[in-house]
Amino acid sequence: MENHFHKDLMQRKIAVIGAGPTTLYFLCTLLEKNVFPKSIVIFEKHAEPGKGTPFRNENANPNLLSNLKESEIPKLNISFSTWIRDVYDKDKVSSTLNAFISDADDSNSSRNQVIPRGVLGEYLSFCFKRVVQCLKEAGSDVAVQIRTGVKSVIIENQQFTVETDKGRYSGFHRVVVNMGSDLCSKDKLDDALWAYPPRQYTREDKGEFIIDGMSLTAIDAALSIARAKGQFNHTESGLEYQSNHNFKILMRSRTGVFPKVWYNSDVVADYIKRLDANCAIDVSNVESFYRHKLLPLFKQSMPKIYQQIKEMSFAECLTFLNQRTGQVHPILKLKAELLSLADESRQSDWPAVIAAGINHIQQSPLLLNDFLAHHQDIKSQLSASFASIPLESANRIIALYDNGVLNFEKAEGETAADNGNSDAIRIDAKGVIECEDKLAKLKGLLVFSGADNKKKSLTDVDKWSVAENHELILNGKPTHIYVGSAFATPWYINIPGLETCANFGKQIAQQFAQDDVYEEAVGE
């Protein structure tokens, strides 16, 4: 039975589009489950497999920070601490990154220290190369086609052909689409540069930079410009910024405030357990869930916050907690949050309750359906709840403001391109924006090939969905195409991060293992 099982698995040929963290976790789970397809071809349009968009070298430098610490990295085939101690080449990194590495063994100093994105990218890349090699040794033919963009996926005779800008690859039985943010529809502002890679504007010798957005992406842009033109120094009075260049940075957004300062997400698991254990009250919709299950958590753990939000709706609570009401100055908000981090009553951990709540909603079909039907308008508030600025980044933003380099503008409905200063460098840093039809880009990739070998695009009347096992469903029928991108999964609420990549990758790999067991049992 065992030999036949493995023989059946070895007949599979899989195409994977995208070589970021989701694909890394997908491959690691295949290996863990002893699933060894005949061949796996991975298509990646960039040159650094394993890293994904945030952690590629061009997007991670100079010395940009993630908002992850070691305990928040989902388990891979070597621990981060082992890798950084025994594998990472410290001679190839800057002094800033070396300072992080030297603190890695000091639990007191590194407990809440987020990891530089360049370091995290190198770690993910190492794990990717390692799992590919292990799969090859186990008998799978694994090919990673870098710098290869996918133009279309052709469905013909229950098999797939992947058409790329370098040629056609045929005979696949399964396709996994792990393209991430590339599946989001977004048009660049007129006369603006993308925020990534930063080098395209940090080298410009201009006196004014206008950044559209105040998200983590916008902060990356501002700090990249600042580092290119000056330096941050620790003094007796705190962090200060100095520069010999005469320049200004203006950041503009609809809300006029930054995301909150990084919070301790370790407690999310605790709140999830407490929600799962509270089964005494049945709830049928999101608002009653908030009223009868989330609010009691606030009452128990954060009584001061509870007293302020107990009469609010879920949407009003999110708006209040995100401090997006009234005229809050962004620097005063940052400073208040920095002070609250020292509060041992855990008042600053309120996002962990929201994260636990959304996880609970995501796991309940009744609550999830109600959310998708009636609460789509609060998604921007959820994004603000989960986004967080590393402590060091918050202090540097304050130092830039104190120096007079940085200023802010609340711009309702305006963009950076509307500003009249034609000499300014304009940067579109609004980040990823979900399109209404999350499957739109994926639909554009897929075409049928009929008996006459003519390609036929799908029509507007075709009905699309993504099943809980991540398989794309077309007109009620399974397609053997699996969607590993949260940006293209209509039923997924949370803002995707590394944990999401891990969950999606693992779930698809586990589904492959179950499919093969089932097909062997029924003789297909």
HELIX and SHEET records of a PDB file:
HELIX    1   1 GLU A    2  LEU A    9  1                                   8    
HELIX    2   2 PRO A   21  GLU A   32  1                                  12    
HELIX    3   3 THR A   53  PHE A   55  5                                   3    
HELIX    4   4 ASN A   57  ALA A   60  1                                   4    
HELIX    5   5 GLU A   70  GLU A   72  5                                   3    
HELIX    6   6 PHE A   80  ASP A   86  1                                   7    
HELIX    7   7 LYS A   90  LYS A   92  5                                   3    
HELIX    8   8 SER A   95  ASP A  103  1                                   9    
HELIX    9   9 SER A  107  SER A  110  1                                   4    
HELIX   10  10 ARG A  117  GLU A  137  1                                  21    
HELIX   11  11 GLY A  180  LEU A  183  5                                   4    
HELIX   12  12 ARG A  199  THR A  202  1                                   4    
HELIX   13  13 LEU A  216  LYS A  229  1                                  14    
HELIX   14  14 SER A  265  VAL A  267  5                                   3    
HELIX   15  15 VAL A  268  ALA A  277  1                                  10    
HELIX   16  16 VAL A  286  PHE A  289  1                                   4    
HELIX   17  17 TYR A  290  LEU A  294  3                                   5    
HELIX   18  18 LEU A  295  SER A  301  1                                   7    
HELIX   19  19 PRO A  303  ILE A  309  1                                   7    
HELIX   20  20 PHE A  314  LEU A  321  1                                   8    
HELIX   21  21 PRO A  330  SER A  340  1                                  11    
HELIX   22  22 GLN A  347  ASP A  349  5                                   3    
HELIX   23  23 TRP A  350  GLN A  363  1                                  14    
HELIX   24  24 PRO A  365  HIS A  374  1                                  10    
HELIX   25  25 GLN A  376  ILE A  378  5                                   3    
HELIX   26  26 LYS A  379  PHE A  386  1                                   8    
HELIX   27  27 LEU A  391  ASN A  403  1                                  13    
HELIX   28  28 ALA A  416  ASP A  418  5                                   3    
HELIX   29  29 ALA A  440  LEU A  445  1                                   6    
HELIX   30  30 ALA A  486  ALA A  488  5                                   3    
HELIX   31  31 LEU A  498  VAL A  522  1                                  25    
SHEET    1   A 7 ASP A 141  GLN A 145  0                                        
SHEET    2   A 7 SER A  39  PHE A  43  1                                        
SHEET    3   A 7 LYS A  13  ILE A  17  1                                        
SHEET    4   A 7 ARG A 174  VAL A 177  1                                        
SHEET    5   A 7 LYS A 477  VAL A 483  1                                        
SHEET    6   A 7 GLU A 471  LEU A 474 -1                                        
SHEET    7   A 7 TRP A 464  VAL A 466 -1                                        
SHEET    1   B 5 GLY A 167  PHE A 172  0                                        
SHEET    2   B 5 GLN A 159  THR A 164 -1                                        
SHEET    3   B 5 VAL A 150  GLU A 156 -1                                        
SHEET    4   B 5 LEU A 446  SER A 449  1                                        
SHEET    5   B 5 LYS A 455  SER A 457 -1                                        
SHEET    1   C 5 LEU A 193  TRP A 194  0                                        
SHEET    2   C 5 ILE A 425  ASP A 428  1                                        
SHEET    3   C 5 GLU A 208  ASP A 212  1                                        
SHEET    4   C 5 LYS A 248  SER A 253  1                                        
SHEET    5   C 5 LEU A 406  LYS A 410  1                                        
SHEET    1   D 2 GLY A 230  THR A 235  0                                        
SHEET    2   D 2 GLY A 238  SER A 243 -1                                        
SHEET    1   E 2 LYS A 260  VAL A 261  0                                        
SHEET    2   E 2 SER A 388  ILE A 389  1                                        
END                                                                             
